[in-house]
Amino acid sequence: MRLPILASLVALLLLSPDLTAQRRGRFNRGGQGEGGGSPAAEQPAAPQATDGKPKKHTAITGGDVYLGTGQRITGATVLIGDDKILAVGHKIELPEGTTVIDAKGKTVCPGFVCVYGAGMGQGRGTPWIDSCNPFDPEIKQGLAAGVTSFLAGAPRGGNSPAGDAAVVKLAWGKVEDMVLQEGTVLGMNAQLPAGEREKFRDLVKQAKEHRRAQEDFLAKKSEDPTAKPPKAPAGTEKILDILSGKSKLWLQLGGGGFNPFGGGRTGAGSDLDAIRSAMQIAAELGTGVVLVKPLSAWLCADEIAATDSMVILSPRDRVPADPADPDRTGSNLASAALCNQAGIPLAVTCPVGMFGGAGVGTNGLLGMDLNTPTVDAAFAVRGGMTSSQALRTLTLDAAKILGVDHRIGSLEAGKDADILILDGDPMHYRTFVEVAIVNGRVVYELANEPLYSRIHR
């Protein structure tokens, strides 16, 4: 009797590592070593050719291609290798076996990037991938409107940089492709109490001194292999992320916080003092910041541009001017165009409303829901921008504001293949998305989905 029992125990011991791995599953729970680790790192790597060349090619041919940079190429080809864009232009040689998508008579552009969003399969916090849902029906609704990525979560308004947010892709059916990057956005208030302002200024000084010490360490390390790297001063970690370019700092100018579903402005006035406080913070950091809904940006666009800062605007926001100073207070429909003329990268988002928030979601009306993400860009056109410039507010400039323009936002070689094929101008209200591609995969086709397939014009 003892031998069968002993054999059973041995078998259980041999199986236990596999059982631990199975328990971990997509949520990375159980059997986790020191430091945890992202579940994405545990996903099996996609098969790669041994020579480093893509295994699969797709070409979108003959379309009117908007690059997202403000440029357009007529009758061009976009060549995709696996999940990356390989080339955009004319007379591109297609590798043997390339899948060809005919876009003749259609418009091709980058997927829309929303600086505020909600739902669409997003997770609930770090690590975001643990709770993302790649089969959320809202993903298809977002793709039908052209959204391929958005900021989930939010930066936090406070006296120091903070936040828990991630750029999430609408990679239907593939959870490992959903989280593009975490921690690229941090937030704080532009106007701080005197004591907190001094504290922040001191932390910036310490962070800069630490960066210089790191540079000295790297120079000395070649001479002294036993040299130890300097330790970052307590409280400077987020500021170091901002200084290194790892994170963008969003500055809240009013008292509404960063909640995309609250915090609207009421009454007359100006936020010039808050904008100039933000510019002081940018000057101290030595790097640009992001101004969240600067009401008076149209009055000081050159000052904002001088610090290499960026802005998020709601072109439909309406704040009445102060009757005592009507020429220098209140909102201005031309604010986006004036910022653009000054060379300021800007993204647009929805105004706060009674039935919807300042981000793309499923509970809003005109421009506040997943059906109409281009409405605010169209209002920017009404205020003086061209359609190509307005498209940047939903593509390349939005990606810059999220700190991920090296991956998404434009159709350029080396970037992720997040691409839309449309039946008309990207800014026109009658235009439908016919095909949406995320990471080189076709994830939405108008003809195969019930959302708009029965609408014919």
Secondary structure, 3 states (H helix, E strand, C coil): CHHHHHHHHHHHHHHHHHHHHHHHHHHCCCCCCCCCCCHHHHCCCCCCCCCCCCCCEEEEEEEEEECCCCCEEEEEEEEEECCEEEEEECCCCCCCCCEEEECCCCEEEECEEECCECCCCCCCCCCHHHHCCCCCHHHHHHHHCCEEEEEEEEECCCCCCEEEEEEEECCCCCHHHCEEEECCEEEEECCCCHHHHHHHHHHHHHHHHHHHHHHHHHHHHCCCCCCCCCCCCCCCHHHHHHHHCCCEEEEECCCCCCCCCCCCCCCCCCCHHHHHHHHHHHHHHCCCCEEECCCCHHHCHHHHHHCCCEEEECCCCCCCCCCCCCCCCCCCCCHHHHHHHCCCCEEECCCCECCECCCEECCCCCCCECCCCCHHHHHHHHCCCCHHHHHHCCCHHHHHHCCCCCCCCCCCCCCECCEEEECCCCCCCCCCEEEEEECCEEEEEHHHCCCCCCCCC
